[in-house]
Amino acid sequence: MNVCLLTGTFLPNIGGVEIGLHNIATRLQRLGHEPTVVCNFNTWRRLRKTGWELPYRVLPLSPAAGTLLARFPGLFGWLTVTWMRWLSRRYAWDVWHVTGAYPGGVVASLFRRRFGLPYIVRCPGSDIQTDPEIGYGIRLDPRIDALVREHLPKAPAVVAMTPSIEDEYAQLGIPPERVWKIPNGVDGARFRTSTDHPGIRESLGVASDEFLFLSVGRNHPKKGFRYLVEAGRLMHEQGIRGFRILIVGRNVTDLDLEDRDAEFLILREAPGMHDRGGGIPAIPPDELVSFYRTSNAFVLPSLVESFGIVLVEAMAAGLSIVTTDSPGCRDLVQDGENGLLVTPADALSLADSMHRMMTDAHLRDRLAETGEQRAKSFDWDDITETYASVYTEVRKTDG
């Protein structure tokens, strides 16, 4: 099949959406399909400047398609559909795999109304979930919300990565028979590779006998990093020593901190991807994999997630996990089985569980072992084959 992978964001941005689409496109090609990623114009331009030679085709959306579609849906919907019509004829796409209820899901709905091409929509998070208290979710904009409510239920098939996303679909009136349950994936082999732990720790300023907690994510209120920092303070005030907390992600160095936090906290910007030879970057970055491999436990204090891919990465790396009993986190981690769940936005509960993870080696090892086994169910090869089956199904029923 010729598959159009339509998305608003892509490489060289680094996140679950971008890494996931790269893995899907790469494996679709290995299965004998012809994938084409179509992404935001500015993202496409940045990707071209890297000089990376990806094994599949990447094309741009028309400029300003996403930013102006909500304000002028008639004009920019028509322009984008016209552009996609030209591309569709040029590359003879059989099916669209759309990432994002907006703008991709809206564009696909408008396109289908005129030309009938089958498609599926996978909602990765902020396009479908909302949390007004922290300003999270593009549907807080009433214009975008209206477009999503109108067009997403028209999709022939939608993909739910977790039960939390299923619930959002149900609230929009999408029939359950059109919902496919497909999780995000992880390249497990990357996270099982050995690494020079002493060298990495030395570069971070962490002693070999210090307990290192790792947390990964961009600096956004939904990630709950403020509660992780407060948990570290509480542990320090309780006289607990011998631990460090490493937070890695985009703009995390902008976190609001106090001087005393430097005693236990390490902040690192999201590592960039570098050419491994042949024009192809390491995805996810080698440095990020090394951070997982050198840590003792993983902490994710998020208030809401669609699919906490970093939790699966942590499991694949053999780390025990402390996370919150919140959407997207509790879907992947079961309390006492493959991690510990704490109350969201509760620094004291978080600190208690982190201290427990430090001091109970038997618990830590048991949770890590169970998590590592669970991570095997998120293999990208199996997930991509499932997607190919969905493409075939929607072509039968909607072609």
N, C-alpha and C positions, 0 to 999 in steps of 0.2 A: 504494500500500500504506500501511496504518497501521502504523508502526514504533515499537516501544518500545525506547528506548536506555537500558538499565538499567546503572547505574554506582554505585560507592561514592563517588567523588569527582567534583566538577564545579566550575564557576565559582561564586564569585569566586576560588577557588584557581587558581593559574597554574602550568601544567606541560604536558608533552606530552599527557597523557591529556585534560585539560580543554580545551585548545586544539583537539586533534584532534576530540573529540566535538562541539564547537561548529561546526567546519568541516563535519563530516559532516551534522549536523542542518540547517545552513543550506543546504547544497547538495542534500540530499534534498528539501527543500521546493521548491527551484528546479526540481527534476526532476518535481515534481507529486505527491510523496509527502507523507504527514502524519506527521512525526516528533514523538515525545514523549520528553523526557529524564526518567528517574526516578532520583533520586539520594538519597544520605544525608540524613536529616531535618535535621540541624544545618546541613549545607551548603545545603540548600534554604532554610532560614530566613535564613541569612546573605545568600544571593542576593536574596531578597525585600527585604531591608533596603537594598540598593544602589539600588533603584528602576529598574534597567535594564529596558528593554522589548525582550527578545529576540524574534526573529521566529518562535519555536516555543514549544510548551508545555513547562513544567518542573513536575514533581510530586515529592512526597517519598515515600521508603520509610517503612515504619512505624518509629517511634523505637526505637533500640537493636537493630535487626535484625542489623546486622553484628557489634556487640560481644558480643552474648549468644548468637548462633547457634552458636558453637563450644562453648560451655559447656552449652547446653541445646538441642541441635539438634531434638529432637522438638517441644518447646513453641514455640520461636521460629521454627522452620521452618514449623510449621502456621500460626502467626499471620501470618507474612510472606506465605506462599502465599495465605492467605485474603484479605489486603489486596490482593495483586496480582490475585487473581481478580476482586475488585470493580472494580479499575481496568481490567482487561482487558475486562470486560463493558461498562463505561461508555464506553470509547474504541475498542472493537472492533478491537483490535490483530490484525494478520495474522501478525506475526513479531517476535521479540525479538532485539535486537543487544546482547549482554551484554559489558560490559567488566569483566574480572576473574574468575579462577577461583573466588575467594571474596570476598564472599558471593554475588555475582550468579550465578556458575556453579552453585553449590549450589542456590540458590533456583529457578533456571530448570529444573534437573534434577528437583527435587521437584514443581514445577508441571507439567512435562510428564508425569510419571508419573501425575498425577491427571487432567489436562485435555488433554494432547496438543498444546499449541501449539508450533510449530517455533521453533527459536532457533539462534543461532550464538554462540560465545564467542571473544573476543579477549583474550589475556593480555598486559598491558602491561609486566610486569617483576617486581616484588617478590612478586606473587601466584603466580609459577611458578618463578622462579629463586631459588637460595639460595647463600649464601657464609657458612658458619659462622664463619670467621676474623674477619669484620667484622660479624657479627650481622645479615646482610642476608637478607631474605625471610620472609614471614609463615608459610611452610611449616616454618620451624624450630620452630614450635609443633606438637607431634605431633597435637593435636586437629584443627587446621586441615589439616595434611598428610593425615590420614586422610580428611577430608571431600573434599579435592581429589582424592585418589586414587580415591575411590569414585565421585564424581559427574562429574568432567571427562571421563573416557573415554566417558560416556554422551551427550555433546553430539553432535547430528547433524552439526555442522560446527564446526571451530575455525580461527582465523586466526593464521598465523605471520607476524610482521612481518619476521623475519630468520631465517637458518639456525640461529642460536643457540636461538631459541624452538622451531623445528622439532625440534631435538635433545631439548629438554625434553619435548615431546609424545611423541616416540618412546620415551623412557624410561618414560613413563606407560602405554605400550601402546596409544596412539591410532593406528589404522590410517592410513597416509599418504593414502589416498583421501578421508579426511575432513578433511584439512588443506588450507586455502586460503592461498596465499602472497600476502599483500597488505601492502605497506609502509605506514608512516605517511606523512603528506603535509606539504606546506608551501605557504603562500600566497606564491609566488615574487615576485609583483608588489610585495608589501609590502617585501621585502628588496632590491628593485632601485631603490627611491625615493631621490632625492637628498636630502641633508641638509646643514645648516650645520656642516661639520666644524670650522672654527676655533672657533665658539661652543661646541660640545660639548666639545672638548678644553680650552678655557679653563675650563669648569665643572668639569672633572675635575682641573685643574691639570697638564695634559700639554702640553708644548711642541709646536709644529707639526712640528719635525724629530725628535721622539722616536718610536721604533718602539714601537707599542702592541700588545701581545698581549691578546686577550680570551678569557676562559673563563666559561661560564655553567652554573649548576647549583646545587642546594641543598647546604647544608653537611651532608654525610653521608660516612662513611668510604669508601663505594664510589666516590665521585667522585674520590678521590685527590688532593685539593687540597694535602695535606701534601707531596706529592712535587713539585707545581708550585712551592710556596713554597721548598722546598729547592733546586729547579733554579734559581730566581732568585738564591738565595744563592750557589750555586756559580758562576753567571755573574758575579756581582758580585766574588767572590773572585778570579776569573780576570782581573779588570781590564776586563771588558766593561761599557760604559756606553752611555747613549743609548737605553735601553729601559725600558718600564713594563709591568706586568702588571695588568690590570683583571679582577677576579673579581666576577661579578654573580649573585646568587641569594639564596634564603631563608636567613637566619641565617648568612650568610658572615662577617658582622662578628664572629661568635663564634669564629672560627678562632684557634688558639693561635699567637701570633706573638711575635717579638722586636722590640726597638726598631729594629734596623738594617733590618728589612724595609720600613719606611716609605719608604726611599730608592727602592724600585722597585715597591712593591705598592700597589694601590688596591682597596678593597673597597666594594661597593655592594649594598644590599639589593635584592631583586627589585622592580622598579618596579611600581606599581599601575596598574590599568586605569582610564582616565578616560572619561567620557561625551564622545563626539564630536558630540553633538547628536542629537536624536530619541530619547534614552534608550538608545542603543546604544554600548557601549564599543569602544575599539580593541583588537583581539585578533589577534596579540600586542601588548603596549603599544608605543606610539610611541617611548618612551624606550629600550626594549630594542632596537628596530630601529635607532635612532640609534647606539647603542653598537656594533652590528655594522658600520654604515656608516663609522664614524670610525676603526675599528681597521685594523691592517696585516696581522694574521694571527690565527688562532684556535687555541687549545690545549684539548684535553680529556684530562686524565690519568686517566680512569676505570679502575677495576679490573673493572667489569662493567656492561653496559648491556643492555637488551632491544632498544631501537632508539634510537640517539643522535640524537634529532630536532634537537638544537642543531648537530650536524654538518651536517645538510642545510640548516639555516638559514644556517650559515656559508658553505656552498657557494653558496646562492642569493644571498648578499650579496657574492659575489666574493672571498672570503677564502681564502688558502691555509691548510692545516690540519696541525697536529701532534697526533697522538692515539696511543693504545696498541693493541698487538696483543692485544686482549681481546674477549670476546663482546660483540656489539652495536656495537663500534667497527670491528673489522676487517670486519664485514659490509657496511659502508658506504664505508670508505676502503681503497683498494688502495695499498700502499706504492710511492711513486715515480710513481704515475699521477694520483691526485687528492689526495694528501697524503703525509705521512711517518708511519710507524708505529714506535713505540718499545716496548721491553720494559716491561710494567706494573710499577709500584712501583720504578722505576729512575730516580732523580732525575738521575744523571749522563747517562744516555742521553737523557733529556728535555732537559736543558740543551744538549747537543751539537746536537740537532736544531733547537732554538729558535735557537741561534746561527747555524746553517747557514741557517735561514729568513731571519734578519736580513741576512746578508751576501751571499746569492746571489739577486739580483733576478730573474735569468732563471728559475731554478728556481721561485721564488715565483710569478711571473707564469704560468708554464706550469701549475703545479698548480692555481692559482686558475681559470684558463680551463677546464681539464678538469673541475674540480669544478662550475663554474657550468653547464656543459652537462649534467652528471650530475644536477644538482638539478631539471632540467626533467622528469625521469622520475618525480618525486614530486608531480605536480600534483594538488591536491585534487579537481578536477572529474573527472579520470579515475579516481581511487581510489574516489570515491563511486559512480560508475557501476558499478564492479566489485562494490562491496558490494551494490548493488541487484540485480545478477545473482545473487549468492550467496543473497540473500533469496528470489528467485524459485525457485532451485534447491532450497533446503531446504523450501520450501512444497510443491514437487512431490513430493519424496521422503519428507517427514515430516509433511505436512499431513493 
